Amino acid sequence: MERTRPEMRELGSALVTVMQDTGASVGMLYLVPPGRSALRLAVLSGVPLEFAAPWLRVSPGEPIPIADAVDRQQMVWLGDQEAMARHYPRPGLVLPYRFALAALPVSTGATRWGGLVMMWPGAHPPELSDSESAVVHACAERMAAVLDRAARAGRPLAPDRPPLVVHPRPSPPDGRQAAAALAFPDRLPGGSCALDLDGRIAYVSASAADLLGAPVSRLLGTLPWEELPWLDHPTVEDRYRAAIVSRETTAFTAVRPPGRRLRFHLYPDATGISVRITSDATGDPPAAADPEEYRQGAPPVPPPVATGRLGALYHLMHLAATLSEAAGVRDVVRQTAEQMAPALGAQALALLMAEDGRLRLAGESGCPPELAESLYSIPLTADTPPVRVHTTGAPLFLHSGHELHAAFPRSGLPPDMGAWAFLPLVASRRPVGTLVLAYDQPRAFPSGERAVLSSFAGLVAQAMDRARLYDAKQELARRLQAGLLPHRLPRLPGLDIAARYLPAGVGMGVGGDFYDVIRLGPSTAAVAIGDVQGHNVDAAALMGQVRTAVHAMAGAPPADVLARTNRLLVDLDPGLFTSCLYIELDLAEHRMCLATAGHPPPLCRRPDGTTDTLDVPPGLLLGIDAGAHYTSTETDLAPGTVLALFTDGLVESPGTDPDEATGDLAERLSRSASHDMDGLADALVGHARGSAPRHDDVALVLLRTHEAAPAAGKGPG
């Protein structure tokens, strides 16, 4: 397996070393699998894998520290829990404990391998010291070197599933120390036990076993809250999580049936937790105001779904926060498939959506091929559990594979799964699909767990309903905008043309960027590009009107084209403003004439490779003043010249200076010696897409003149 490769072990060793050198309590290394864009957890140290389940996969742009660190290529530092909650409320909700965190990129030059997350105990100062920062950055560089070496050898590293978990190990004592250590806790009053970093009992004294009411042999290697049901309570898990994450002493009181009160003190360090257990013989009931105490006689809480009930609650909150940010159906399907299976302890998850009289597989996680095939497309007339649940709206829990095939002998589902949960997805009182969970072992599904599963399904159904509406609106907007842009560009001898349009980011709506290339004669053409204010249907409609007006007036001098279009827009009074750049090309005379109405001037790469911005007198935006005056500028257009017309979305993004971005664009245009305008357009737009999140549309038109063009005069086209 991938995790056993020497390079992966070297990464794990580097992670443990940097944690020991800086006093960090948790370390997480994320990698970008080859050919993918999302981060995946590759190596984990310091906490159980279940703690990291909500963040096994991190998409670009997710509002969490590691995504920002990789996107910005700089370290993100959060000095305390308050800073986490303020800047990143979603993980702050799931981790309500004291800690400090650093997230930094792991990269070699322009190659982004992934990112590194380090967490320190709650007692860490609010600032990262210079020495700690140097050690952490050196570790990131060492990891990047390992990844670069593997890639150069033709064997790039990819994260395995599940990730590699490496915990620091305590130094083994010699024989005398070991004997003395074993005798030491037996001399103390009360009992002692030790938990490893996965929460399992690694040592328990005889007196502790007596207090817990179970033999030592039965307790070793188990999770306390699973082996001792009376410890299965949110308070217990919360105190355990707090000790692991914050590395601070915590305590709670539990009541062992029939009524014996026990006090637990948890003392964590880098290798595990020492637990001191004493008998609380006061006989007084736990104080109602004490959040660290609870009574066995309190109202029952459902059994665990993940590591414990509190874990299920955190997963539920995390999924709710995640789905609230999911835009389209694909986002909801991906988040559901990737987060719910680990949260619920299921081996396989499938999301089926009703469409055209069938339940169709929309997304899955962990499904073996046989299961995925059986769920791929199911007629709504079939007598199968997913269809039954979809049509009745009632969940179905089957405790074993035998129960499944006894109730549905022709279900077509594979017989080797241990238990099944089929949950209806109902939104706005309308069934939209079925959620399928498969487990490898028989399962009781007590009432509490059924309630949690139903809550998960309800969140997914509501998110899916919103996502479908969003997708429908986006598709309508996309079709409207596509219908208003040119379907094809004219061909002119002596001129290569390429145009690209890139919609704004998710949730920005339909935009108003437009372009057009108009053939005026055998060797003359006009080019227009512009940007209507706003991102809505009104902006798109006005964009269509502006493009039509410019097209109708093409052939007049550029300044007149803009002036006439401006007067038309003022008369229409749409309440929106428009920028526009208009250029007329004469390929036979090697001249061009241009004018602008508040639009960025074009970049010009001359035949010798020098690139600059053309000097064009600025004009007022269209639609403001009917008497606005525009000025035409005429200049040479030597054969071999490349013109780049663009909207501001290509050079504007949060945190960047537009002038610097325009200079970067000019440099990229200058460095490219390609005569392939389509390839150059793809490269420029691709760089804009990958360099930073885009909150505006992008339109780009590239023009390259040839050495020879037929001579002919102007004429209406």
Summary of the structure (lengths in Angstrom):
residues: 717
radius of gyration: 32.4
end to end distance: 65.4
largest distance: 107.3
contacts: 2426
relative contact order: 0.06
helix: 38%
strand: 26%
